[in-house]
Amino acid sequence: MIGIHPIHRRLAELTNKARQMGGFDRLNYVDRQELEHCMKANFDLVYKLDSLKSIAFVAYDCGDLDWQQELCQKIDAIEAKLM
């Protein structure tokens, strides 16, 4: 089962609202602020996961399996919260 993170669900809701209203520029100030907050939280999540995955690949490439496993555990913990 694929879960939807609350941030992604709220982004979808705000996008739907904007579509119904005729564009993101039609959202009220509070909705635009929330949209910006959700986009930042999404960026932070993606950046952190991508960074950890890149470093885990470096650990693998260097043959440091303990370090790789430590990084993979961090990745798994973050991804588990997404479901």
HTML snippet that shows the backbone in 3Dmol.js (N, CA, C, O; Angstrom):
<script src="https://3Dmol.org/build/3Dmol-min.js"></script>
<div id="view" style="width:600px;height:400px;position:relative"></div>
<script>
const pdb = `
ATOM      1  N   MET A   1       0.832  -1.176   0.000  1.00  0.00           N
ATOM      2  CA  MET A   1       0.000   0.000   0.000  1.00  0.00           C
ATOM      3  C   MET A   1       0.885   1.250   0.000  1.00  0.00           C
ATOM      4  O   MET A   1       1.865   1.331   0.740  1.00  0.00           O
ATOM      5  N   ILE A   2       0.534   2.191  -0.815  1.00  0.00           N
ATOM      6  CA  ILE A   2       1.276   3.439  -0.895  1.00  0.00           C
ATOM      7  C   ILE A   2       0.532   4.487  -0.081  1.00  0.00           C
ATOM      8  O   ILE A   2      -0.655   4.734  -0.295  1.00  0.00           O
ATOM      9  N   GLY A   3       1.234   5.085   0.839  1.00  0.00           N
ATOM     10  CA  GLY A   3       0.624   6.118   1.663  1.00  0.00           C
ATOM     11  C   GLY A   3       0.826   7.493   1.068  1.00  0.00           C
ATOM     12  O   GLY A   3       1.688   7.699   0.215  1.00  0.00           O
ATOM     13  N   ILE A   4       0.035   8.410   1.522  1.00  0.00           N
ATOM     14  CA  ILE A   4       0.160   9.799   1.101  1.00  0.00           C
ATOM     15  C   ILE A   4       0.514  10.629   2.335  1.00  0.00           C
ATOM     16  O   ILE A   4      -0.231  10.658   3.315  1.00  0.00           O
ATOM     17  N   HIS A   5       1.636  11.285   2.270  1.00  0.00           N
ATOM     18  CA  HIS A   5       2.067  12.143   3.371  1.00  0.00           C
ATOM     19  C   HIS A   5       1.081  13.304   3.499  1.00  0.00           C
ATOM     20  O   HIS A   5       0.588  13.804   2.488  1.00  0.00           O
ATOM     21  N   PRO A   6       0.787  13.738   4.724  1.00  0.00           N
ATOM     22  CA  PRO A   6      -0.157  14.850   4.908  1.00  0.00           C
ATOM     23  C   PRO A   6       0.214  16.108   4.115  1.00  0.00           C
ATOM     24  O   PRO A   6      -0.670  16.833   3.657  1.00  0.00           O
ATOM     25  N   ILE A   7       1.486  16.363   3.956  1.00  0.00           N
ATOM     26  CA  ILE A   7       1.927  17.523   3.169  1.00  0.00           C
ATOM     27  C   ILE A   7       1.472  17.380   1.724  1.00  0.00           C
ATOM     28  O   ILE A   7       0.979  18.333   1.120  1.00  0.00           O
ATOM     29  N   HIS A   8       1.644  16.175   1.174  1.00  0.00           N
ATOM     30  CA  HIS A   8       1.261  15.954  -0.221  1.00  0.00           C
ATOM     31  C   HIS A   8      -0.258  16.005  -0.395  1.00  0.00           C
ATOM     32  O   HIS A   8      -0.757  16.490  -1.410  1.00  0.00           O
ATOM     33  N   ARG A   9      -0.980  15.505   0.595  1.00  0.00           N
ATOM     34  CA  ARG A   9      -2.440  15.570   0.535  1.00  0.00           C
ATOM     35  C   ARG A   9      -2.895  17.039   0.541  1.00  0.00           C
ATOM     36  O   ARG A   9      -3.772  17.424  -0.232  1.00  0.00           O
ATOM     37  N   ARG A  10      -2.302  17.840   1.406  1.00  0.00           N
ATOM     38  CA  ARG A  10      -2.694  19.248   1.481  1.00  0.00           C
ATOM     39  C   ARG A  10      -2.310  19.990   0.208  1.00  0.00           C
ATOM     40  O   ARG A  10      -3.062  20.848  -0.253  1.00  0.00           O
ATOM     41  N   LEU A  11      -1.149  19.673  -0.369  1.00  0.00           N
ATOM     42  CA  LEU A  11      -0.772  20.273  -1.649  1.00  0.00           C
ATOM     43  C   LEU A  11      -1.813  19.952  -2.715  1.00  0.00           C
ATOM     44  O   LEU A  11      -2.179  20.817  -3.510  1.00  0.00           O
ATOM     45  N   ALA A  12      -2.287  18.716  -2.731  1.00  0.00           N
ATOM     46  CA  ALA A  12      -3.314  18.319  -3.703  1.00  0.00           C
ATOM     47  C   ALA A  12      -4.612  19.085  -3.460  1.00  0.00           C
ATOM     48  O   ALA A  12      -5.253  19.537  -4.409  1.00  0.00           O
ATOM     49  N   GLU A  13      -4.998  19.231  -2.204  1.00  0.00           N
ATOM     50  CA  GLU A  13      -6.227  19.970  -1.882  1.00  0.00           C
ATOM     51  C   GLU A  13      -6.130  21.422  -2.320  1.00  0.00           C
ATOM     52  O   GLU A  13      -7.067  21.963  -2.908  1.00  0.00           O
ATOM     53  N   LEU A  14      -5.002  22.052  -2.037  1.00  0.00           N
ATOM     54  CA  LEU A  14      -4.824  23.450  -2.424  1.00  0.00           C
ATOM     55  C   LEU A  14      -4.773  23.606  -3.946  1.00  0.00           C
ATOM     56  O   LEU A  14      -5.280  24.587  -4.491  1.00  0.00           O
ATOM     57  N   THR A  15      -4.165  22.645  -4.623  1.00  0.00           N
ATOM     58  CA  THR A  15      -4.123  22.673  -6.084  1.00  0.00           C
ATOM     59  C   THR A  15      -5.525  22.543  -6.654  1.00  0.00           C
ATOM     60  O   THR A  15      -5.889  23.258  -7.588  1.00  0.00           O
ATOM     61  N   ASN A  16      -6.309  21.635  -6.096  1.00  0.00           N
ATOM     62  CA  ASN A  16      -7.688  21.470  -6.549  1.00  0.00           C
ATOM     63  C   ASN A  16      -8.485  22.747  -6.324  1.00  0.00           C
ATOM     64  O   ASN A  16      -9.244  23.172  -7.195  1.00  0.00           O
ATOM     65  N   LYS A  17      -8.316  23.352  -5.170  1.00  0.00           N
ATOM     66  CA  LYS A  17      -9.017  24.601  -4.865  1.00  0.00           C
ATOM     67  C   LYS A  17      -8.623  25.689  -5.865  1.00  0.00           C
ATOM     68  O   LYS A  17      -9.474  26.423  -6.366  1.00  0.00           O
ATOM     69  N   ALA A  18      -7.324  25.781  -6.148  1.00  0.00           N
ATOM     70  CA  ALA A  18      -6.844  26.788  -7.097  1.00  0.00           C
ATOM     71  C   ALA A  18      -7.420  26.539  -8.490  1.00  0.00           C
ATOM     72  O   ALA A  18      -7.800  27.484  -9.182  1.00  0.00           O
ATOM     73  N   ARG A  19      -7.487  25.288  -8.899  1.00  0.00           N
ATOM     74  CA  ARG A  19      -8.057  24.963 -10.215  1.00  0.00           C
ATOM     75  C   ARG A  19      -9.514  25.387 -10.288  1.00  0.00           C
ATOM     76  O   ARG A  19      -9.956  25.958 -11.285  1.00  0.00           O
ATOM     77  N   GLN A  20     -10.257  25.104  -9.228  1.00  0.00           N
ATOM     78  CA  GLN A  20     -11.675  25.464  -9.213  1.00  0.00           C
ATOM     79  C   GLN A  20     -11.877  26.974  -9.244  1.00  0.00           C
ATOM     80  O   GLN A  20     -12.881  27.467  -9.757  1.00  0.00           O
ATOM     81  N   MET A  21     -10.916  27.696  -8.692  1.00  0.00           N
ATOM     82  CA  MET A  21     -11.033  29.154  -8.626  1.00  0.00           C
ATOM     83  C   MET A  21     -10.449  29.841  -9.858  1.00  0.00           C
ATOM     84  O   MET A  21     -10.644  31.042 -10.045  1.00  0.00           O
ATOM     85  N   GLY A  22      -9.737  29.097 -10.695  1.00  0.00           N
ATOM     86  CA  GLY A  22      -9.176  29.677 -11.911  1.00  0.00           C
ATOM     87  C   GLY A  22      -7.697  29.992 -11.850  1.00  0.00           C
ATOM     88  O   GLY A  22      -7.192  30.704 -12.718  1.00  0.00           O
ATOM     89  N   GLY A  23      -6.987  29.489 -10.859  1.00  0.00           N
ATOM     90  CA  GLY A  23      -5.537  29.681 -10.795  1.00  0.00           C
ATOM     91  C   GLY A  23      -5.048  29.939  -9.381  1.00  0.00           C
ATOM     92  O   GLY A  23      -5.806  30.345  -8.500  1.00  0.00           O
ATOM     93  N   PHE A  24      -3.759  29.691  -9.190  1.00  0.00           N
ATOM     94  CA  PHE A  24      -3.157  29.871  -7.867  1.00  0.00           C
ATOM     95  C   PHE A  24      -3.220  31.325  -7.403  1.00  0.00           C
ATOM     96  O   PHE A  24      -3.285  31.599  -6.205  1.00  0.00           O
ATOM     97  N   ASP A  25      -3.200  32.242  -8.348  1.00  0.00           N
ATOM     98  CA  ASP A  25      -3.247  33.661  -7.982  1.00  0.00           C
ATOM     99  C   ASP A  25      -4.588  34.064  -7.375  1.00  0.00           C
ATOM    100  O   ASP A  25      -4.718  35.149  -6.809  1.00  0.00           O
ATOM    101  N   ARG A  26      -5.567  33.199  -7.492  1.00  0.00           N
ATOM    102  CA  ARG A  26      -6.898  33.491  -6.933  1.00  0.00           C
ATOM    103  C   ARG A  26      -7.064  32.988  -5.497  1.00  0.00           C
ATOM    104  O   ARG A  26      -8.062  33.289  -4.841  1.00  0.00           O
ATOM    105  N   LEU A  27      -6.099  32.232  -5.020  1.00  0.00           N
ATOM    106  CA  LEU A  27      -6.166  31.760  -3.633  1.00  0.00           C
ATOM    107  C   LEU A  27      -6.046  32.944  -2.683  1.00  0.00           C
ATOM    108  O   LEU A  27      -5.372  33.930  -2.983  1.00  0.00           O
ATOM    109  N   ASN A  28      -6.702  32.835  -1.546  1.00  0.00           N
ATOM    110  CA  ASN A  28      -6.579  33.916  -0.568  1.00  0.00           C
ATOM    111  C   ASN A  28      -5.198  33.853   0.096  1.00  0.00           C
ATOM    112  O   ASN A  28      -4.449  32.892  -0.078  1.00  0.00           O
ATOM    113  N   TYR A  29      -4.891  34.885   0.847  1.00  0.00           N
ATOM    114  CA  TYR A  29      -3.566  35.020   1.463  1.00  0.00           C
ATOM    115  C   TYR A  29      -3.218  33.816   2.339  1.00  0.00           C
ATOM    116  O   TYR A  29      -2.103  33.300   2.264  1.00  0.00           O
ATOM    117  N   VAL A  30      -4.154  33.369   3.162  1.00  0.00           N
ATOM    118  CA  VAL A  30      -3.898  32.247   4.080  1.00  0.00           C
ATOM    119  C   VAL A  30      -3.586  30.979   3.294  1.00  0.00           C
ATOM    120  O   VAL A  30      -2.656  30.249   3.637  1.00  0.00           O
ATOM    121  N   ASP A  31      -4.361  30.711   2.237  1.00  0.00           N
ATOM    122  CA  ASP A  31      -4.113  29.524   1.414  1.00  0.00           C
ATOM    123  C   ASP A  31      -2.762  29.606   0.707  1.00  0.00           C
ATOM    124  O   ASP A  31      -2.059  28.601   0.595  1.00  0.00           O
ATOM    125  N   ARG A  32      -2.398  30.788   0.232  1.00  0.00           N
ATOM    126  CA  ARG A  32      -1.085  30.949  -0.423  1.00  0.00           C
ATOM    127  C   ARG A  32       0.048  30.742   0.566  1.00  0.00           C
ATOM    128  O   ARG A  32       1.074  30.153   0.224  1.00  0.00           O
ATOM    129  N   GLN A  33      -0.131  31.223   1.795  1.00  0.00           N
ATOM    130  CA  GLN A  33       0.886  31.010   2.830  1.00  0.00           C
ATOM    131  C   GLN A  33       1.005  29.519   3.148  1.00  0.00           C
ATOM    132  O   GLN A  33       2.109  28.996   3.300  1.00  0.00           O
ATOM    133  N   GLU A  34      -0.130  28.850   3.247  1.00  0.00           N
ATOM    134  CA  GLU A  34      -0.105  27.408   3.520  1.00  0.00           C
ATOM    135  C   GLU A  34       0.520  26.643   2.362  1.00  0.00           C
ATOM    136  O   GLU A  34       1.267  25.688   2.576  1.00  0.00           O
ATOM    137  N   LEU A  35       0.221  27.054   1.149  1.00  0.00           N
ATOM    138  CA  LEU A  35       0.822  26.438  -0.030  1.00  0.00           C
ATOM    139  C   LEU A  35       2.342  26.585   0.010  1.00  0.00           C
ATOM    140  O   LEU A  35       3.077  25.633  -0.251  1.00  0.00           O
ATOM    141  N   GLU A  36       2.797  27.784   0.338  1.00  0.00           N
ATOM    142  CA  GLU A  36       4.238  28.025   0.429  1.00  0.00           C
ATOM    143  C   GLU A  36       4.867  27.154   1.528  1.00  0.00           C
ATOM    144  O   GLU A  36       5.945  26.588   1.343  1.00  0.00           O
ATOM    145  N   HIS A  37       4.186  27.058   2.659  1.00  0.00           N
ATOM    146  CA  HIS A  37       4.670  26.209   3.750  1.00  0.00           C
ATOM    147  C   HIS A  37       4.768  24.744   3.307  1.00  0.00           C
ATOM    148  O   HIS A  37       5.773  24.080   3.564  1.00  0.00           O
ATOM    149  N   CYS A  38       3.730  24.250   2.647  1.00  0.00           N
ATOM    150  CA  CYS A  38       3.723  22.860   2.176  1.00  0.00           C
ATOM    151  C   CYS A  38       4.816  22.607   1.142  1.00  0.00           C
ATOM    152  O   CYS A  38       5.456  21.555   1.142  1.00  0.00           O
ATOM    153  N   MET A  39       5.019  23.580   0.264  1.00  0.00           N
ATOM    154  CA  MET A  39       6.061  23.426  -0.754  1.00  0.00           C
ATOM    155  C   MET A  39       7.448  23.392  -0.116  1.00  0.00           C
ATOM    156  O   MET A  39       8.310  22.624  -0.544  1.00  0.00           O
ATOM    157  N   LYS A  40       7.665  24.215   0.897  1.00  0.00           N
ATOM    158  CA  LYS A  40       8.946  24.193   1.591  1.00  0.00           C
ATOM    159  C   LYS A  40       9.143  22.867   2.321  1.00  0.00           C
ATOM    160  O   LYS A  40      10.224  22.280   2.268  1.00  0.00           O
ATOM    161  N   ALA A  41       8.101  22.396   3.000  1.00  0.00           N
ATOM    162  CA  ALA A  41       8.204  21.120   3.707  1.00  0.00           C
ATOM    163  C   ALA A  41       8.465  19.979   2.729  1.00  0.00           C
ATOM    164  O   ALA A  41       9.238  19.068   3.027  1.00  0.00           O
ATOM    165  N   ASN A  42       7.821  20.025   1.559  1.00  0.00           N
ATOM    166  CA  ASN A  42       8.057  19.004   0.541  1.00  0.00           C
ATOM    167  C   ASN A  42       9.496  19.069   0.041  1.00  0.00           C
ATOM    168  O   ASN A  42      10.155  18.039  -0.099  1.00  0.00           O
ATOM    169  N   PHE A  43       9.979  20.274  -0.228  1.00  0.00           N
ATOM    170  CA  PHE A  43      11.363  20.444  -0.664  1.00  0.00           C
ATOM    171  C   PHE A  43      12.333  19.871   0.365  1.00  0.00           C
ATOM    172  O   PHE A  43      13.252  19.130   0.018  1.00  0.00           O
ATOM    173  N   ASP A  44      12.120  20.222   1.639  1.00  0.00           N
ATOM    174  CA  ASP A  44      13.006  19.741   2.698  1.00  0.00           C
ATOM    175  C   ASP A  44      13.024  18.215   2.761  1.00  0.00           C
ATOM    176  O   ASP A  44      14.080  17.605   2.926  1.00  0.00           O
ATOM    177  N   LEU A  45      11.855  17.610   2.629  1.00  0.00           N
ATOM    178  CA  LEU A  45      11.748  16.154   2.664  1.00  0.00           C
ATOM    179  C   LEU A  45      12.478  15.517   1.490  1.00  0.00           C
ATOM    180  O   LEU A  45      13.261  14.585   1.676  1.00  0.00           O
ATOM    181  N   VAL A  46      12.228  16.009   0.295  1.00  0.00           N
ATOM    182  CA  VAL A  46      12.872  15.458  -0.904  1.00  0.00           C
ATOM    183  C   VAL A  46      14.379  15.673  -0.853  1.00  0.00           C
ATOM    184  O   VAL A  46      15.148  14.770  -1.183  1.00  0.00           O
ATOM    185  N   TYR A  47      14.803  16.861  -0.444  1.00  0.00           N
ATOM    186  CA  TYR A  47      16.232  17.170  -0.372  1.00  0.00           C
ATOM    187  C   TYR A  47      16.943  16.249   0.615  1.00  0.00           C
ATOM    188  O   TYR A  47      18.023  15.732   0.329  1.00  0.00           O
ATOM    189  N   LYS A  48      16.326  16.050   1.777  1.00  0.00           N
ATOM    190  CA  LYS A  48      16.942  15.193   2.794  1.00  0.00           C
ATOM    191  C   LYS A  48      17.045  13.745   2.304  1.00  0.00           C
ATOM    192  O   LYS A  48      18.093  13.115   2.441  1.00  0.00           O
ATOM    193  N   LEU A  49      15.963  13.224   1.736  1.00  0.00           N
ATOM    194  CA  LEU A  49      15.995  11.852   1.233  1.00  0.00           C
ATOM    195  C   LEU A  49      17.001  11.694   0.098  1.00  0.00           C
ATOM    196  O   LEU A  49      17.780  10.742   0.089  1.00  0.00           O
ATOM    197  N   ASP A  50      16.989  12.615  -0.850  1.00  0.00           N
ATOM    198  CA  ASP A  50      17.937  12.533  -1.968  1.00  0.00           C
ATOM    199  C   ASP A  50      19.379  12.623  -1.490  1.00  0.00           C
ATOM    200  O   ASP A  50      20.250  11.920  -2.002  1.00  0.00           O
ATOM    201  N   SER A  51      19.633  13.485  -0.512  1.00  0.00           N
ATOM    202  CA  SER A  51      20.989  13.615   0.037  1.00  0.00           C
ATOM    203  C   SER A  51      21.436  12.325   0.707  1.00  0.00           C
ATOM    204  O   SER A  51      22.547  11.848   0.474  1.00  0.00           O
ATOM    205  N   LEU A  52      20.573  11.766   1.536  1.00  0.00           N
ATOM    206  CA  LEU A  52      20.919  10.517   2.216  1.00  0.00           C
ATOM    207  C   LEU A  52      21.148   9.382   1.219  1.00  0.00           C
ATOM    208  O   LEU A  52      22.059   8.573   1.398  1.00  0.00           O
ATOM    209  N   LYS A  53      20.332   9.319   0.178  1.00  0.00           N
ATOM    210  CA  LYS A  53      20.489   8.268  -0.828  1.00  0.00           C
ATOM    211  C   LYS A  53      21.792   8.447  -1.604  1.00  0.00           C
ATOM    212  O   LYS A  53      22.461   7.467  -1.932  1.00  0.00           O
ATOM    213  N   SER A  54      22.149   9.685  -1.895  1.00  0.00           N
ATOM    214  CA  SER A  54      23.420   9.941  -2.592  1.00  0.00           C
ATOM    215  C   SER A  54      24.606   9.545  -1.722  1.00  0.00           C
ATOM    216  O   SER A  54      25.556   8.926  -2.201  1.00  0.00           O
ATOM    217  N   ILE A  55      24.545   9.903  -0.445  1.00  0.00           N
ATOM    218  CA  ILE A  55      25.637   9.549   0.466  1.00  0.00           C
ATOM    219  C   ILE A  55      25.698   8.035   0.665  1.00  0.00           C
ATOM    220  O   ILE A  55      26.782   7.464   0.775  1.00  0.00           O
ATOM    221  N   ALA A  56      24.538   7.391   0.712  1.00  0.00           N
ATOM    222  CA  ALA A  56      24.506   5.925   0.858  1.00  0.00           C
ATOM    223  C   ALA A  56      25.167   5.260  -0.347  1.00  0.00           C
ATOM    224  O   ALA A  56      25.843   4.241  -0.203  1.00  0.00           O
ATOM    225  N   PHE A  57      24.974   5.833  -1.530  1.00  0.00           N
ATOM    226  CA  PHE A  57      25.630   5.287  -2.714  1.00  0.00           C
ATOM    227  C   PHE A  57      27.145   5.452  -2.617  1.00  0.00           C
ATOM    228  O   PHE A  57      27.897   4.556  -2.999  1.00  0.00           O
ATOM    229  N   VAL A  58      27.587   6.595  -2.106  1.00  0.00           N
ATOM    230  CA  VAL A  58      29.020   6.813  -1.913  1.00  0.00           C
ATOM    231  C   VAL A  58      29.578   5.780  -0.930  1.00  0.00           C
ATOM    232  O   VAL A  58      30.645   5.208  -1.151  1.00  0.00           O
ATOM    233  N   ALA A  59      28.842   5.553   0.151  1.00  0.00           N
ATOM    234  CA  ALA A  59      29.270   4.560   1.142  1.00  0.00           C
ATOM    235  C   ALA A  59      29.372   3.180   0.501  1.00  0.00           C
ATOM    236  O   ALA A  59      30.323   2.442   0.756  1.00  0.00           O
ATOM    237  N   TYR A  60      28.399   2.836  -0.324  1.00  0.00           N
ATOM    238  CA  TYR A  60      28.409   1.553  -1.038  1.00  0.00           C
ATOM    239  C   TYR A  60      29.611   1.478  -1.970  1.00  0.00           C
ATOM    240  O   TYR A  60      30.323   0.475  -2.006  1.00  0.00           O
ATOM    241  N   ASP A  61      29.826   2.555  -2.726  1.00  0.00           N
ATOM    242  CA  ASP A  61      30.921   2.605  -3.695  1.00  0.00           C
ATOM    243  C   ASP A  61      32.277   2.493  -3.003  1.00  0.00           C
ATOM    244  O   ASP A  61      33.224   1.941  -3.564  1.00  0.00           O
ATOM    245  N   CYS A  62      32.367   3.024  -1.770  1.00  0.00           N
ATOM    246  CA  CYS A  62      33.617   2.948  -1.001  1.00  0.00           C
ATOM    247  C   CYS A  62      33.773   1.603  -0.289  1.00  0.00           C
ATOM    248  O   CYS A  62      34.839   1.291   0.242  1.00  0.00           O
ATOM    249  N   GLY A  63      32.711   0.821  -0.285  1.00  0.00           N
ATOM    250  CA  GLY A  63      32.761  -0.474   0.387  1.00  0.00           C
ATOM    251  C   GLY A  63      32.536  -0.388   1.887  1.00  0.00           C
ATOM    252  O   GLY A  63      32.812  -1.348   2.607  1.00  0.00           O
ATOM    253  N   ASP A  64      32.044   0.736   2.367  1.00  0.00           N
ATOM    254  CA  ASP A  64      31.790   0.907   3.800  1.00  0.00           C
ATOM    255  C   ASP A  64      30.348   0.493   4.093  1.00  0.00           C
ATOM    256  O   ASP A  64      29.443   1.326   4.136  1.00  0.00           O
ATOM    257  N   LEU A  65      30.157  -0.807   4.293  1.00  0.00           N
ATOM    258  CA  LEU A  65      28.813  -1.343   4.453  1.00  0.00           C
ATOM    259  C   LEU A  65      28.154  -0.920   5.761  1.00  0.00           C
ATOM    260  O   LEU A  65      26.932  -0.786   5.825  1.00  0.00           O
ATOM    261  N   ASP A  66      28.952  -0.709   6.802  1.00  0.00           N
ATOM    262  CA  ASP A  66      28.375  -0.247   8.074  1.00  0.00           C
ATOM    263  C   ASP A  66      27.778   1.152   7.912  1.00  0.00           C
ATOM    264  O   ASP A  66      26.666   1.420   8.369  1.00  0.00           O
ATOM    265  N   TRP A  67      28.517   2.021   7.269  1.00  0.00           N
ATOM    266  CA  TRP A  67      28.042   3.382   7.029  1.00  0.00           C
ATOM    267  C   TRP A  67      26.807   3.354   6.115  1.00  0.00           C
ATOM    268  O   TRP A  67      25.822   4.051   6.360  1.00  0.00           O
ATOM    269  N   GLN A  68      26.881   2.538   5.063  1.00  0.00           N
ATOM    270  CA  GLN A  68      25.753   2.425   4.150  1.00  0.00           C
ATOM    271  C   GLN A  68      24.503   1.948   4.889  1.00  0.00           C
ATOM    272  O   GLN A  68      23.412   2.483   4.690  1.00  0.00           O
ATOM    273  N   GLN A  69      24.670   0.939   5.742  1.00  0.00           N
ATOM    274  CA  GLN A  69      23.527   0.412   6.483  1.00  0.00           C
ATOM    275  C   GLN A  69      22.947   1.476   7.431  1.00  0.00           C
ATOM    276  O   GLN A  69      21.730   1.597   7.573  1.00  0.00           O
ATOM    277  N   GLU A  70      23.823   2.231   8.066  1.00  0.00           N
ATOM    278  CA  GLU A  70      23.375   3.309   8.954  1.00  0.00           C
ATOM    279  C   GLU A  70      22.542   4.333   8.174  1.00  0.00           C
ATOM    280  O   GLU A  70      21.491   4.772   8.642  1.00  0.00           O
ATOM    281  N   LEU A  71      23.015   4.703   6.998  1.00  0.00           N
ATOM    282  CA  LEU A  71      22.294   5.662   6.163  1.00  0.00           C
ATOM    283  C   LEU A  71      20.966   5.078   5.673  1.00  0.00           C
ATOM    284  O   LEU A  71      19.949   5.771   5.641  1.00  0.00           O
ATOM    285  N   CYS A  72      20.987   3.810   5.295  1.00  0.00           N
ATOM    286  CA  CYS A  72      19.757   3.162   4.826  1.00  0.00           C
ATOM    287  C   CYS A  72      18.710   3.071   5.938  1.00  0.00           C
ATOM    288  O   CYS A  72      17.511   3.152   5.672  1.00  0.00           O
ATOM    289  N   GLN A  73      19.156   2.905   7.162  1.00  0.00           N
ATOM    290  CA  GLN A  73      18.220   2.891   8.287  1.00  0.00           C
ATOM    291  C   GLN A  73      17.566   4.258   8.458  1.00  0.00           C
ATOM    292  O   GLN A  73      16.376   4.347   8.761  1.00  0.00           O
ATOM    293  N   LYS A  74      18.344   5.324   8.263  1.00  0.00           N
ATOM    294  CA  LYS A  74      17.784   6.677   8.342  1.00  0.00           C
ATOM    295  C   LYS A  74      16.770   6.910   7.222  1.00  0.00           C
ATOM    296  O   LYS A  74      15.712   7.504   7.429  1.00  0.00           O
ATOM    297  N   ILE A  75      17.121   6.427   6.036  1.00  0.00           N
ATOM    298  CA  ILE A  75      16.223   6.561   4.885  1.00  0.00           C
ATOM    299  C   ILE A  75      14.930   5.785   5.155  1.00  0.00           C
ATOM    300  O   ILE A  75      13.834   6.300   4.931  1.00  0.00           O
ATOM    301  N   ASP A  76      15.062   4.565   5.630  1.00  0.00           N
ATOM    302  CA  ASP A  76      13.884   3.739   5.924  1.00  0.00           C
ATOM    303  C   ASP A  76      12.987   4.387   6.975  1.00  0.00           C
ATOM    304  O   ASP A  76      11.761   4.343   6.867  1.00  0.00           O
ATOM    305  N   ALA A  77      13.603   4.989   7.988  1.00  0.00           N
ATOM    306  CA  ALA A  77      12.821   5.648   9.045  1.00  0.00           C
ATOM    307  C   ALA A  77      12.021   6.829   8.482  1.00  0.00           C
ATOM    308  O   ALA A  77      10.859   7.021   8.840  1.00  0.00           O
ATOM    309  N   ILE A  78      12.639   7.608   7.610  1.00  0.00           N
ATOM    310  CA  ILE A  78      11.932   8.736   7.010  1.00  0.00           C
ATOM    311  C   ILE A  78      10.816   8.240   6.087  1.00  0.00           C
ATOM    312  O   ILE A  78       9.697   8.752   6.130  1.00  0.00           O
ATOM    313  N   GLU A  79      11.124   7.249   5.259  1.00  0.00           N
ATOM    314  CA  GLU A  79      10.134   6.738   4.328  1.00  0.00           C
ATOM    315  C   GLU A  79       8.973   6.057   5.040  1.00  0.00           C
ATOM    316  O   GLU A  79       7.847   6.078   4.544  1.00  0.00           O
ATOM    317  N   ALA A  80       9.232   5.453   6.197  1.00  0.00           N
ATOM    318  CA  ALA A  80       8.155   4.811   6.968  1.00  0.00           C
ATOM    319  C   ALA A  80       7.134   5.840   7.440  1.00  0.00           C
ATOM    320  O   ALA A  80       5.951   5.528   7.575  1.00  0.00           O
ATOM    321  N   LYS A  81       7.587   7.058   7.690  1.00  0.00           N
ATOM    322  CA  LYS A  81       6.682   8.119   8.121  1.00  0.00           C
ATOM    323  C   LYS A  81       5.807   8.638   6.979  1.00  0.00           C
ATOM    324  O   LYS A  81       4.819   9.332   7.216  1.00  0.00           O
ATOM    325  N   LEU A  82       6.168   8.304   5.756  1.00  0.00           N
ATOM    326  CA  LEU A  82       5.407   8.753   4.600  1.00  0.00           C
ATOM    327  C   LEU A  82       4.146   7.935   4.392  1.00  0.00           C
ATOM    328  O   LEU A  82       3.255   8.344   3.648  1.00  0.00           O
ATOM    329  N   MET A  83       4.065   6.797   5.032  1.00  0.00           N
ATOM    330  CA  MET A  83       2.926   5.910   4.800  1.00  0.00           C
ATOM    331  C   MET A  83       1.892   6.019   5.889  1.00  0.00           C
ATOM    332  O   MET A  83       0.869   5.335   5.840  1.00  0.00           O
TER     333      MET A  83
END
`;
const viewer = $3Dmol.createViewer("view");
viewer.addModel(pdb, "pdb");
viewer.setStyle({}, {cartoon: {color: "spectrum"}});
viewer.zoomTo();
viewer.render();
</script>
